[in-house]
Amino acid sequence: MIKGCDASILLDNTATIVSEKEALGNNNSARGYDVVDNIKREVENACPDVVSCADILTIAAGESVRLSGGPSWNVSLGRRDSLIANRTLANEVLPSPRETFDRLKTLFSDQNLDTTDLLFVWWNCSDLDLLLHSSSVLSTVCSRG
């Protein structure tokens, strides 16, 4: 959501990189870095320098949706991994769990995503009612509300 699907969230802090892992929107939400690291290690052993972490994240996301009973789709590969991270930008554009519904709509709209995308992403959030501040807000955008 920062600069596209470049796997910049996987970059660790170094002398020249301030990682996005601890950005406010990622704090206590993004996890499983070790799983991606293990997949990347196995893929590199089989096909060195061919598959990017960005492609691994894309495939893993699609497969997790499919395996949980959701839809499947063909994924174009060939993404390049980022060599930089931008925690400042991550703090500006990643929503926190305590954002208002209007702020979430703005953040998603800024990424060319609509209210349907927003509801899909946040649907399983345990604080959905808190995010929406009332069921009446949900009912204006979703007939199931």
Sequence and secondary structure as in RCSB ss.txt:
>XXXX:A:sequence
MIKGCDASILLDNTATIVSEKEALGNNNSARGYDVVDNIKREVENACPDVVSCADILTIAAGESVRLSGGPSWNV
SLGRRDSLIANRTLANEVLPSPRETFDRLKTLFSDQNLDTTDLLFVWWNCSDLDLLLHSSSVLSTVCSRG
>XXXX:A:secstr
  SSSS GGG    SS   STTSTTTTTT   HHHHHHHHHHHHHHSTTTS HHHHHHHHHHHHHHHTT      
       S   HHHHHHHS  TT  HHHHHHHHHHTT  HHHHHHHHTT TTHHHHHSSHHHHHHH TT 
